[in-house]
Amino acid sequence: MSDPRGFTGWIDDRVMAIFAPQPIVRLEVIRILASLAIVGFMLARIIHADDWLSTDSFRVPAKPDDWRQPASFSGLPLGLAWTVAITLGVAGLATAAGAFTRIASGVFFVLLTYVALADRLSAFTVSKIGPVIALVLFLTPSGSRWSVDAWRRKRRDPSYQPPELVSGGCVRFFQVMLPVFYCSSGLRKAVGDWLPGRATYSPYVLWTNLHDSYQTPVSWFLANHLPAFSWTVMQLVTLAFEVFAPIWFALRWTRPYATGWALAMHLMIGLMFGPVIWFALLMIALLAGSYLPETWLRRALR
Amino acid sequence: MTKPRKPGKASLRPDPPRAATATATPTPTPTPAVSVVSARPLARTAPPVARGPGPAPVRIALVALAVIYFVMLMKHPDPRGWIRPLAFFSECTGLFPNADTVATEFRLEGYSCERKDWELLDPRPYFPMRADDKEARFQRLGYFYKGDVQVLHALGAYITSHHADHEDGVAGPIGGIRMFKLERPIPAPGSEIERYVYEPLAPVPADAKRPLLFESALATLRRQCKVAREPSSRAGSEVSPGPDGVETVPAGSDPWSQP
């Protein structure tokens, strides 16, 4: 039977569906896994806080209006550099554990933002999306379940029942962010060297990135055993996946396959491009929390 | 009756709601009284919804900010003026857009004041964070600032002033640095490749190119080597930006004997 409210009613229903409450387990899985992935990425920097943030290390001279420097910060005194680095790690771990989550995620966000801007030389993709994720965790009721905060509250009030659902936007943000990110990345690749028919097209983009310090034992093994055309096939499938990611993730029947492919893609990225492993794990964390079946997530946290 | 689910097997379908499971058991014919009884637990078990902070207008504003962020991910704003830090955080989706034409790494040489020659210098003691891969700060410095004399001059001053504190492969004092990019050809697709190892002190391979990116100025080399030989002349020997990258010092030459 057709909707008596017509097209407007149909639109209303779609919008309401977007913001309908979502299982809070999705938000909590992202809180735990994404925070750990970000801390894992930062760990290599934290243990070298002197090289990273202090005046004892080489600091790039301030260059006003330079595209490479989004902001200019002087180096920190050595003790303060260590304090910032250790606080960053503790805040990230506390966010993952859900301990004083609102404060921890707020501190995590502020320090992630600072370190990303303070040292352009050590800022990568995780440095840029990490603060955004921490900010969202700060602004949402993350830590309401499967957390130290929930455990403490239950101890104070045994009748307390933690929420099952969270307002829709808290989860939808991540569910939308992923396909938008992929689509943008795919378009950048398409106008780069990935798309057949363009003057700059190269069928071996992936192959050409395997010959420096990104090389791992896995990528070295595959480079020596896969036929040459397989690199082109992987390149084209990846391009098609990324450019049309909003469609793959929007359609109910393609969504599980898109999720599976994205997880496999990031797994291979992590195994084949050494230092990129933390970015791969972060994306896997976002994918898992956003798109894996709710029952799987509940079972994992039980 | 609903079909019983196999225990322990994951399903892509969501679990049935508890109320539905309860009504699936054989029950007498419903009467109004039964409906009232079954409705109470439903109302009592309605799951609470956790909400973000602030009233509805604040949350609507947050949705608007999220949409702006998504738009910035798709269309990176021009990084100028006040928007530069914001643009920086949205400039994160350009992942491997281009094919490499050569495999590159950046290397350093120090000018040995004692041996009067350029010698390979290990940058890892000066940049210990992720020192062996492309995420090292030194490799990133080369990538971002390879044509920037001001920054590379500062690097030269930093390396020279800290040289005595590090084991970097060059014994004795140095007068300055030069930086070059090692460019190795990429093997043909499908051919056998060797395992890559980063060795900053290894000789430059025969098939590699090494375009020079920066070299400390002759005046700098003279001044620094003089300071090293005559510590008393350290006063007033502060390195000033000179015409770095312009003059070159041939291997084996004596920089302070030149006019």
Interface residues (C-beta under 8 A of the other chain):
Chain A: P21 I24 A44 R45 H48 D51 W52 S57 F58 V60 P61 K63 D65 W67 R68 P70 A71 T113 A116 L117 D119 R120 L121 S122 F124 T125 K128 I129 P131 V132 L139 T140 P141 S144 Q161 P163 E164 L165 V166 S167 G169 C170 F173 V176 M177 V180 F181 C183 S184 S185 L187 R188 K189 V191 G192 D193 W194 T200 S202 Y204 V205 L206 W207 T208 N209 L210 H211 D212 S213 Y214 Q215 P217 W220 A223 N224 P227 A228 W231 P256 G274 P275 P293 E294 T295 W296 R299
Chain B: A10 S11 L12 R13 P14 D15 P47 P48 V49 A50 R51 G52 P53 R59 L62 V63 A66 Y69 F70 L73 M74 P79 R80 R84 P85 A87 F88 F89 S90 E91 C92 T93 G94 L95 F96 P97 N98 A99 D100 T101 A103 T104 E105 Y126 F127 P128 M129 R130 D132 D133 K134 E135 R137 Q139 R140 L141 F144 Y145 Q150 V151 A154 L155 Y158 R184 I186 P187 P189 G190 E192 I193 R195 Y196 Y198
